[in-house]
């Protein structure tokens, strides 16, 4: 990986870490107070939440292609399955945001939850917490275990995807038509 790609990957890892911290704070707030967001923040999430979903999905779409086509990291089987969840989210997110269609939340949430399962398993496999049986079942195995990114002795590409899927899932829940 070149110097520019390494620097950008480090910045993406920092961004994913900050987003994960924000999600953690939101969940802790929910557990402590019974509300997801402070009253002063909720209108902003309702107004811009669908655009945030679209932005996160589009950025993930572009970055996944950048890593595979420009940086040269070949996507493994699990990466492709995660992409099959993220790519439609980019399209659904754009259409939902453009039309301000809060009724799209079940579709967004469904894809995000499936993406969470795939990327969560993939990350746990890459750090050695679970076996690679699932990856091996779909292909000859092995390539799913290769870590191209390992920032802060934790942040892998699948974990970055997991954080984005989690943010999209939470935003879909918070912007649903109630």
N, C-alpha and C positions, 0 to 999 in steps of 0.2 A: 504494500500500500504506500502510495506516495505521500509526501509531506502535506500537501493540501488536503488529501482525503483523510489522513490521520488527524489533522487539525479539525476538520469538519466533523469527523466521527466523534472526537472528544467533545465538541460543542453540542452535538446531538445527544450524547450521553449525559451531559450536564442538564440539558433541557428535559430529557426524559426523567432524570432524577428529581428535578424541581417539580415536574408535573406529578410524579408519584408522591412527592411530599405534599403537594396541594390536595391530591385525592385522599391521602391519609388524614389530613386535617379535616376535610369535609366529612369523612366517615366518622372520625372521632367527635366532631361537632354534633353529628346526627345522634350518636350514641349518648352523648352527654346532655343534649338539650331537647332532643326529639324533633328538631327541625333540620332540614338539609342545609339551608343557607340563611344567613342573616337577612332580615327584611329589606335592608338597603341594597343587597346584592341580587336578590331574586328577580327584580324587574329587568336587570341587565342580562341575566342568564336567559330569561324568557324571550327577550328581544334579540339577542345575538347567539343564543345557544345552537340553533340550527346552522348558522354560519360557522361557528367554531367546529361543529361536527364535520361540515364540508371541508373546512380548512385542514383539519387534522387528517382526514381521509385522503385528500388530494396530496398533501405533503408526504404522507406515507406511501402513496401510489408512486409519486415521482422518485422518492428516495429509494424505494425497493428496486426500481428500474435503474437508477443511478448506480447503486451498489452492484447489480448484476451486469449491466451493459457497459458501464464506464470504468468502474473500479475493478471489475472482473471477478467478483465473488459469485460463483455459480450457485443458484438457489437449489436447495435440497428438496426432497419430497414434502417435508413439513412446511418449508417456506412457501411452496406452491399452494398448499392447502390454506395457509394463512392468507396468501394473496387472493385466493378465491373468496375470502370473506371481506377483505379490505377494498378490493377494486370496485365491487358493486356499491360499497358504502360511499365511495367518492361520487358516483352518479346519483344515488338516492339522496345523499346529503346536499348536493348542488340543487337538485330539483325541489327538495323539501324546503331548503332555505330560500330559493328564488320565489317559490309560491307561498312561503310562510305556512307550510302545511305541517302542523303539529300532529296530525293523525298518522304520519309516517313512522312514529316512534316504535311501533312493534316490529317493523321490518329492520330498522336500524338496530334496535336492541337485540333482536335475534341473531343477526350477523355478527354483532360485536361480542355477544356471549360465546358463540361458536369460535370466533377468533381468539377469545380469552382462553378457552380450553386448549386450542391448538398451540398457541404461543406459550402458554404456561407449561404445558407438557414438554415442548421443545426446549425451553430454558432449563427446566429441571433435568432433562436428559443431557444437555450440554454441560451442566455443572456436576453431573454424576449422581443425582438424587434418585433417578428412575432409570430403568433399563430402556434400551432402544428397540424393544420388541415391535412397537407400532411402526417405527420408521422402517425396520427390517421387513415387516409384513407387506409394505407397499413397494419396496424396492430392495435391492441387494444390501441395503443398509450401509452404515458407516459414515456417509457424507453428512448426515444430520448432526453428528457429534462434533464436527469441525467448527471451532469457534473462530470466526474471522475478527470478531470484536470482543474484547473483554476489558472494559474500562472499570476502574475502581474495584477490581477483583470481584465484580458482580455483574455489571451491565453488559449483556449480550444483545445481539440484534433481536432475538426472540423476546427478550425482556423489554426492549424498547417498544416492540410491537404490542406486547401485553399491556404496557402502560397506556399506549394510545387507544387500544381497544377498551380498556377500563374507563378512560376519560370519555370516549364516545358513548359507552353504555350509560354512564352516569348522566351525561348531558342529555341523552335520549330520554332517560327517566325524568329528569328535571324539566324538560321542555314539552313533555307530553300534554296533550289536550286534556284538561281536568274537569 
